[in-house]
Amino acid sequence: MKKKALITGASRGIGSAIAEKLAENGYNLVLTGRDLSMLEKTKTRCEVYGVQAEIYAADLSSEAEIAELFQKSGTLDLLVNNAGFGIFDAIEDIKLEDWQQIQKVNVEGAFLCLREAMRTMKKSGGGRIINISSVVGVKGYPNQAAYGASKHALLGLTKTAIEEGKEDNIRVHAICPGGVATEMVKQSRPDLTDFSAMIQPEDVADAVVYLCSLPPTITVDCIHLRRAASAQTW
Ligand SMILES: NC(=O)c1ccc[n+]([C@@H]2O[C@H](COP(=O)([O-])OP(=O)(O)OC[C@H]3O[C@@H](n4cnc5c(N)ncnc54)[C@H](OP(=O)(O)O)[C@@H]3O)[C@@H](O)[C@H]2O)c1
């Protein structure tokens, strides 16, 4: 029987690449995000591999929508907590509502998804959860305080979930990529013009597939993805 994975933020960028790579590796999928037309495009690309892909729109700032998403999704073998966004300002310019919305989606939304997944995986005998944090979850960067705090928090959540999941055969990991060539990096680094040498969304998807290939006897806390041919730390 095929395994089933739920991927948040599957409408574009890294999440869409993860969905495609998991489809290629035989996973049935639940794809979520807010943009249904973009989710449809990801679904079409995934179904080429002969797997089933369900799509459910959900705003991860809504506890009710997350609860409904997991109720519709049923039993899961894998959750990829990928959705996230940033608003990039110097600390003195950050608006409180921007700060709160970033924590709401990137931390609270990810926590609620992780909590739902741990509950269902505990009942079904185990599973795997992969949280997409960031190099910004490890290191500080100018203009990224709100986003960086959310990604540090996601790493903190991962560390506790790793410990709590052990007894229930739930393996939890984080991936902390440096800058990945998606819409988000264009917003956060408007000074950059060449994205071709950057980490590609497919590189992050490969790391997800690697983690999924590990036997349940092995734990990996975090994969840090960086460009090799660069002195830059992101
Ligand atoms: N790009 C980078 O340099 C980089 C580096 C390290 C880590 N990351 C992390 O990787 C993840 C994916 O980023 P990306 O670069 O692929 O960004 P992206 O292209 O902007 O995609 C972000 C995804 O998150 C979803 N999303 C945003 N807000 C949401 C909400 N309120 N409810 C539900 N879904 C929401 C979006 O879906 P809808 O618009 O359809 O809702 C979209 O699918 C993020 O967590 C990001 O922090 C990115």
The ligand as a Gaussian input file, in Angstrom:
#p B3LYP/6-31G(d) Opt

LIG

0 1
 N       13.059000      30.524000      -0.119000
 C       13.996000      30.510000       0.811000
 O       15.062000      31.118000       0.685000
 C       13.796000      29.684000       2.073000
 C       14.919000      29.340000       2.832000
 C       14.759000      28.619000       3.981000
 C       13.499000      28.205000       4.387000
 N       12.401000      28.564000       3.642000
 C       11.084000      28.121000       4.121000
 O       10.542000      27.229000       3.180000
 C        9.122000      27.275000       3.231000
 C        8.576000      27.475000       1.819000
 O        9.059000      28.700000       1.331000
 P        9.127000      29.076000      -0.229000
 O       10.442000      29.703000      -0.445000
 O        8.696000      27.934000      -1.041000
 O        8.057000      30.263000      -0.240000
 P        6.864000      30.601000      -1.232000
 O        7.206000      30.252000      -2.624000
 O        6.472000      31.976000      -0.889000
 O        5.713000      29.577000      -0.744000
 C        5.137000      29.695000       0.525000
 C        4.028000      28.669000       0.691000
 O        3.428000      28.839000       1.982000
 C        2.016000      28.914000       1.854000
 N        1.429000      29.806000       2.848000
 C        1.846000      31.049000       3.194000
 N        1.010000      31.578000       4.107000
 C        0.032000      30.649000       4.327000
 C       -1.140000      30.611000       5.137000
 N       -1.509000      31.649000       5.912000
 N       -1.900000      29.496000       5.113000
 C       -1.567000      28.454000       4.320000
 N       -0.481000      28.425000       3.530000
 C        0.301000      29.520000       3.527000
 C        1.788000      29.471000       0.434000
 O        0.546000      28.994000      -0.051000
 P       -0.723000      29.936000      -0.462000
 O       -0.189000      31.234000      -0.937000
 O       -1.427000      29.103000      -1.487000
 O       -1.485000      30.029000       0.818000
 C        2.951000      28.847000      -0.360000
 O        2.572000      27.583000      -0.858000
 C        8.767000      28.426000       4.179000
 O        8.461000      27.919000       5.449000
 C       10.050000      29.227000       4.235000
 O       10.162000      29.928000       5.444000
 C       12.521000      29.281000       2.479000

